[in-house]
Amino acid sequence: QLQLVESGGGLVQAGGSLRLSCAASGRSFSTASIGWFRQVPGKEREFVAGITWDFGLTGYADSVKGRFTVSRDNTNNTVDLLMNSLKPEDTAVYYCAAVQRSASNYIVTIASRVDSWGQGTQVTVSS
């Protein structure tokens, strides 16, 4: 089972940037599809971005496309989410998520498919 730990959240003004990082421990990271989800109170957890374990293929929610960039470092077992041009509606708790032993081209977009979750990190964007 992968252990995931997020870092990098905080408070930023609209238009600013933040970089979230997800550190994974466990042997199955090399074949795990990693995603970022976010959740606000009273709403379901929603997909933000994801990256495959092979070839680094990426996918994004329409709401963040062109502003967020996901990347992974398979040597150091980390996945980063660079968030630019932040908006107040990006305010949420952001979670790192993993689907282990996934197909090489699989991008995790559905929360119910996730095997492991991080504890979450708060991102607050002020207007």
N, C-alpha and C positions, 0 to 999 in steps of 0.2 A: 504494500500500500504506500502510495506517495504521500509525503508530508509537504504541505505547501505553506509558505509564509510570505505575506505581502508586506511591502513597505513603500513609503513615499507619498502617502496621502497628506492632506493639509488644507489650509485655507488660501485661496487665491482670488484675485479680482478677475472679473470678466475680461476676456481677451488674453489672459495670461496662460502659462503653461505649467504642467506638472509631469513628472515621470514616475510611474509606479513600477515596482519591481516585484517579481515573484521568484522566490528561491525554493527549489525543490530538493528533497532528499529521498533517495531510493533508486534502485537499479532500473526501474521501469521508465524513468524519465525519457530515455533515448527513444522509446517507442510510444510515447504518450502525446496525444493531441492536447494542446493547452489553449484554454480560452479565458477571456475576461468577461465577467458579467457584472451587473450593477443592480442595486435594489434601493428603492425609497419606501418609507413606511406606507403600508396599505396597498402596495403594488407587488406584482410578481417579479421575481428576479428575471432580468432581461439580458440577452446576449449583447455584447459590445464589440468584441474582436476575438479572433482566434488564429492559430498558426499550427500547421502540420509539423510532424516530427521529421519528415523527409522533404527536402527541397524548399522548406520554409514557405509553403504556400499560405497566403493570408486571406481572411475574410472579415468584413466589417458590417455593422449595422448601418443602415442608411443615415441614421441621425448623426453618426460620427465620421462617416466616410469623408476623406480629404482633410480631416483635422487630427485624427488619431493614427498612430502607427505602432504596430505590434512587431516585436522581434524576439529571437531566442538565441541563446548561447548554449549549445549542447556540451561544450567543454566544462562550463561552470554551472550547468543546470539552472539557468535563469531565463525568465521571460519578462521582457519589459513592455510597458505600454506608455508611449510618449503621447501626451495629450496637449495639443495646441489650440489656440483660439477658443478657450473654454467659455462656456455659457452657463448662466445660472441653472438651466435645466439639466446640466451635467452633474449637479449635486446629487450624491448618492453614496452608499457604501459599495465599494468595488471589491469583487471577489475574483481570485484566481481559481481556475478549475482544470481538472485533468480527466481525460479518458485514456486509460492505460491499454497498452497492446492494441492500439487502433490501426486501421488501415493507413498506409503512408500518405494518402491524400485526403484524410478525414479531418474536417474542421468542426469542432464541437460547437453547436449553436443551440442545443436543446438542454435545458438544465436537468431534466430527468435522466439524461444519458451520462451525467457526470459521476465519476467514481470517487473523486477526492476534491474537497473544497479547502481553501484557505480560510483564515478567520475573518478576513475582510479589513479594508482600510477606508476611512472616511475621506471623501473629497467634497469640499464646500466651495462653491463659486459665488462670490458676492457681486451684486450688480452695481 
